[in-house]
């Protein structure tokens, strides 16, 4: 459902949020702690910085920090930046959006079942903040970080 890039982005933002007292955290530390490839993760984090979720500082004391408070960042924010909104718009089987397909009367055979699931996923991602994920991960064997 989510790309690896999106999963890595969520994990990295949760990691940064859980270490909010530390200023800039370098890409090497983040990738080592999360066991993720540095070059791939760097591209993902730059995308989040470009979209104002993270702040990026170059140089020997550089790294990444959250630009917004963890309470103000939802899972949906990250999903839309990294994967786009196809999950919430596109038909599961056909090319194009469900709205376009309905106009042409080409009903998707799983549309009715999938539309409810899609709405639940949207609500989950829209309502869960990074602060919620950090809180859930604290003191547990949760695999987010």
VOBA-1610 file (N, C-alpha, C; in pm, whole numbers, padded with zeros to 5 digits, always signed):
BEGIN
Unk+00083-00118+00000Unk+00000+00000+00000Unk+00087+00125+00000Unk+00182+00135+00093Unk+00276+00247+00094Unk+00409+00201+00036Unk+00474+00291-00034Unk+00606+00258-00089Unk+00708+00249+00025Unk+00820+00185-00003Unk+00928+00182+00096Unk+00974+00323+00128Unk+00978+00410+00029Unk+01018+00549+00051Unk+00929+00615+00155Unk+00800+00591+00144Unk+00704+00651+00236Unk+00720+00593+00377Unk+00739+00462+00385Unk+00762+00399+00516Unk+00888+00454+00581Unk+00994+00467+00503Unk+01120+00521+00555Unk+01101+00665+00602Unk+01026+00743+00525Unk+01001+00882+00561Unk+00928+00891+00695Unk+00826+00811+00713Unk+00751+00813+00839Unk+00842+00773+00954Unk+00919+00666+00935Unk+01010+00621+01041Unk+01112+00728+01075Unk+01168+00795+00974Unk+01269+00897+00998Unk+01210+01018+01071Unk+01091+01059+01033Unk+01028+01173+01100Unk+00994+01137+01245Unk+00948+01016+01268Unk+00922+00972+01406Unk+01052+00971+01485Unk+01159+00922+01423Unk+01290+00921+01489Unk+01333+01063+01528Unk+01323+01156+01434Unk+01361+01294+01462Unk+01273+01355+01571Unk+01145+01324+01566Unk+01053+01378+01667Unk+01083+01322+01806Unk+01127+01198+01811Unk+01156+01137+01941Unk+01286+01190+02001Unk+01364+01259+01921Unk+01491+01317+01967Unk+01488+01469+01951Unk+01375+01528+01982Unk+01354+01671+01959Unk+01446+01761+02041Unk+01504+01710+02149Unk+01592+01793+02230Unk+01727+01813+02162Unk+01762+01723+02074Unk+01886+01733+01998Unk+01861+01824+01878Unk+01958+01910+01846Unk+01934+01999+01733Unk+01943+01923+01601Unk+02044+01943+01523Unk+02053+01876+01394Unk+02104+01733+01411Unk+02039+01641+01344Unk+02083+01501+01347Unk+02126+01465+01206Unk+02249+01418+01194Unk+02307+01388+01065Unk+02246+01265+01000Unk+02258+01261+00869Unk+02201+01151+00791Unk+02265+01018+00829Unk+02395+01019+00860Unk+02461+00894+00897Unk+02402+00836+01024Unk+02376+00921+01123Unk+02317+00874+01249Unk+02177+00819+01226Unk+02098+00892+01150Unk+01959+00850+01124Unk+01958+00716+01051Unk+02039+00705+00946Unk+02038+00582+00868Unk+02092+00464+00948Unk+02191+00489+01032Unk+02245+00381+01116Unk+02141+00335+01218Unk+02078+00430+01286Unk+01979+00395+01389Unk+01857+00324+01331Unk+01819+00361+01211Unk+01700+00302+01149Unk+01735+00187+01055Unk+01864+00164+01037Unk+01913+00059+00948Unk+01857+00077+00806Unk+01875+00198+00755Unk+01829+00234+00621Unk+01946+00287+00539Unk+01945+00266+00408Unk+02056+00313+00323Unk+02064+00466+00320Unk+02183+00519+00351Unk+02203+00665+00360Unk+02166+00743+00234Unk+02216+00706+00115Unk+02184+00788-00002Unk+02034+00794-00032Unk+01967+00680-00018Unk+01823+00674-00042Unk+01748+00758+00061Unk+01786+00744+00187Unk+01722+00819+00294Unk+01747+00969+00278Unk+01867+01006+00235Unk+01899+01148+00216Unk+01804+01212+00115Unk+01776+01142+00006Unk+01684+01194-00096Unk+01543+01212-00039Unk+01502+01116+00040Unk+01369+01122+00101Unk+01360+01242+00197Unk+01462+01258+00281Unk+01461+01367+00378Unk+01470+01503+00310Unk+01543+01511+00200Unk+01548+01637+00125Unk+01410+01672+00068Unk+01337+01571+00026Unk+01201+01593-00024Unk+01112+01647+00087Unk+01127+01593+00208Unk+01049+01642+00323Unk+01092+01783+00361Unk+01220+01814+00347Unk+01268+01950+00376Unk+01214+02048+00272Unk+01214+02008+00147Unk+01161+02093+00040Unk+01014+02126+00064Unk+00942+02032+00126Unk+00799+02051+00154Unk+00772+02101+00296Unk+00877+02152+00361Unk+00868+02222+00490Unk+00822+02137+00609Unk+00848+02005+00601Unk+00825+01918+00716Unk+00952+01918+00802Unk+01067+01917+00734Unk+01197+01916+00801Unk+01274+02041+00765Unk+01373+02073+00850Unk+01472+02175+00818Unk+01603+02102+00793Unk+01676+02146+00694Unk+01802+02082+00658Unk+01914+02185+00668Unk+02022+02147+00735Unk+02139+02234+00748Unk+02259+02159+00693Unk+02331+02224+00602Unk+02450+02162+00543Unk+02572+02193+00629Unk+02676+02114+00609Unk+02803+02140+00676Unk+02833+02040+00785Unk+02949+02060+00852Unk+02995+01963+00952Unk+02900+01947+01072Unk+02829+02052+01108Unk+02732+02043+01217Unk+02590+02037+01164Unk+02577+01999+01038Unk+02447+01998+00974Unk+02368+01873+01005Unk+02256+01866+00941Unk+02167+01753+00961Unk+02023+01796+00943Unk+01934+01720+01004Unk+01791+01745+00989Unk+01726+01764+01125Unk+01627+01848+01128Unk+01540+01866+01245Unk+01398+01886+01193Unk+01302+01871+01282Unk+01164+01898+01244Unk+01145+02048+01229Unk+01075+02086+01124Unk+01044+02228+01103Unk+00909+02262+01167Unk+00826+02160+01180Unk+00694+02176+01244Unk+00691+02095+01372Unk+00598+02127+01458Unk+00580+02047+01579Unk+00524+01910+01541Unk+00563+01804+01613Unk+00513+01670+01582Unk+00361+01660+01582Unk+00296+01744+01663Unk+00149+01744+01670Unk+00087+01802+01544Unk+00166+01876+01467Unk+00114+01941+01347Unk+00143+01864+01219Unk+00210+01750+01231Unk+00243+01668+01114Unk+00162+01540+01120Unk+00080+01517+01019Unk+00002+01393+01014Unk+00071+01292+00922Unk+00031+01169+00937Unk+00080+01066+00845Unk+00040+01102+00702Unk-00079+01158+00686Unk-00127+01196+00554Unk-00035+01299+00489Unk+00016+01394+00567Unk+00109+01493+00513Unk+00228+01424+00447Unk+00285+01328+00516Unk+00403+01257+00465Unk+00368+01169+00346Unk+00257+01098+00356Unk+00215+01010+00246Unk+00195+01091+00118Unk+00130+01204+00128Unk+00104+01286+00009Unk+00233+01341-00051Unk+00329+01378+00034Unk+00457+01430-00016Unk+00536+01320-00087Unk+00543+01204-00027Unk+00629+01098-00080Unk+00558+01014-00188Unk+00438+00971-00162Unk+00368+00881-00256Unk+00261+00951-00340Unk+00227+01073-00304Unk+00118+01141-00373Unk-00016+01096-00318Unk-00123+01136-00385Unk-00256+01103-00334Unk-00329+00998-00418Unk-00256+00925-00501Unk-00319+00822-00584Unk-00397+00719-00501Unk-00345+00685-00386Unk-00412+00588-00298Unk-00554+00633-00265Unk-00575+00764-00260Unk-00704+00819-00219Unk-00791+00863-00336Unk-00736+00866-00457Unk-00810+00913-00573Unk-00828+00808-00683Unk-00722+00733-00708Unk-00720+00644-00824Unk-00801+00517-00799Unk-00853+00467-00908Unk-00925+00341-00905Unk-00826+00229-00874Unk-00872+00130-00804Unk-00787+00018-00766Unk-00747-00067-00887Unk-00834-00077-00986Unk-00810-00164-01101Unk-00785-00086-01231Unk-00868+00011-01260Unk-00858+00087-01385Unk-00758+00203-01371Unk-00716+00256-01486Unk-00639+00380-01485Unk-00735+00495-01467Unk-00694+00595-01394Unk-00777+00712-01374Unk-00844+00714-01238Unk-00908+00826-01210Unk-00976+00840-01081Unk-01114+00776-01086Unk-01165+00746-00969Unk-01299+00687-00961Unk-01404+00784-01017Unk-01384+00913-00992Unk-01480+01012-01041Unk-01484+01011-01194Unk-01366+01004-01258Unk-01361+00999-01405Unk-01430+00874-01458Unk-01406+00763-01392Unk-01463+00637-01438Unk-01614+00634-01422Unk-01665+00696-01315Unk-01810+00698-01296Unk-01878+00779-01406Unk-01813+00886-01453Unk-01869+00966-01561Unk-01888+00882-01687Unk-01792+00795-01711Unk-01796+00711-01831Unk-01870+00579-01808Unk-01926+00562-01690Unk-02002+00442-01652Unk-01921+00313-01662Unk-01793+00321-01634Unk-01707+00203-01631Unk-01682+00168-01484Unk-01780+00115-01422Unk-01769+00087-01279Unk-01661-00018-01252Unk-01579+00009-01156Unk-01476-00086-01114Unk-01547-00196-01035Unk-01513-00323-01060Unk-01582-00431-00991Unk-01561-00434-00840Unk-01458-00364-00791Unk-01435-00362-00645Unk-01456-00223-00586Unk-01510-00131-00665Unk-01524+00007-00620Unk-01601+00021-00489Unk-01717-00041-00483Unk-01802-00024-00364Unk-01732-00075-00238Unk-01664-00186-00246Unk-01593-00238-00130Unk-01470-00157-00095Unk-01399-00113-00198Unk-01274-00039-00176Unk-01298+00104-00129Unk-01406+00166-00171Unk-01429+00307-00134Unk-01442+00323+00018Unk-01504+00226+00085Unk-01514+00234+00231Unk-01378+00216+00299Unk-01300+00123+00247Unk-01166+00101+00302Unk-01079+00223+00278Unk-01089+00280+00160Unk-01014+00401+00126Unk-01048+00514+00223Unk-01174+00530+00254Unk-01217+00636+00346Unk-01160+00611+00486Unk-01156+00486+00529Unk-01099+00453+00659Unk-00949+00479+00664Unk-00879+00445+00557Unk-00734+00471+00550Unk-00710+00621+00553Unk-00788+00696+00476Unk-00775+00841+00474Unk-00796+00898+00615Unk-00898+00852+00683Unk-00926+00902+00818Unk-00813+00865+00915Unk-00762+00744+00905Unk-00651+00702+00991Unk-00529+00790+00968Unk-00488+00805+00843Unk-00369+00885+00812Unk-00389+01032+00844Unk-00511+01082+00829Unk-00542+01221+00857Unk-00544+01249+01008Unk-00583+01149+01087Unk-00599+01171+01232Unk-00476+01136+01315Unk-00385+01055+01260Unk-00266+01015+01337Unk-00151+01112+01310Unk-00103+01174+01416Unk+00008+01267+01403Unk+00139+01197+01437Unk+00247+01262+01404Unk+00379+01209+01439Unk+00391+01202+01591Unk+00336+01297+01661Unk+00338+01293+01808Unk+00267+01168+01859Unk+00156+01130+01797Unk+00085+01007+01835Unk+00173+00885+01815Unk+00246+00881+01702Unk+00332+00766+01673Unk+00450+00758+01770Unk+00506+00873+01804Unk+00616+00876+01902Unk+00566+00824+02035Unk+00450+00871+02077Unk+00393+00829+02205Unk+00364+00679+02205Unk+00310+00627+02097Unk+00282+00483+02086Unk+00409+00400+02091Unk+00517+00453+02033Unk+00642+00377+02025Unk+00721+00380+02156Unk+00699+00481+02239Unk+00774+00493+02364Unk+00747+00376+02457Unk+00853+00319+02507Unk+00841+00212+02607Unk+00778+00083+02557Unk+00782+00063+02426Unk+00726-00061+02373Unk+00825-00124+02277Unk+00793-00240+02230Unk+00877-00307+02130Unk+00830-00272+01990Unk+00763-00158+01979Unk+00712-00113+01850Unk+00829-00098+01752Unk+00810-00134+01628Unk+00920-00135+01531Unk+00932-00008+01448Unk+00864+00099+01490Unk+00874+00224+01413Unk+01017+00277+01411Unk+01084+00269+01524Unk+01221+00326+01530Unk+01320+00227+01581
//
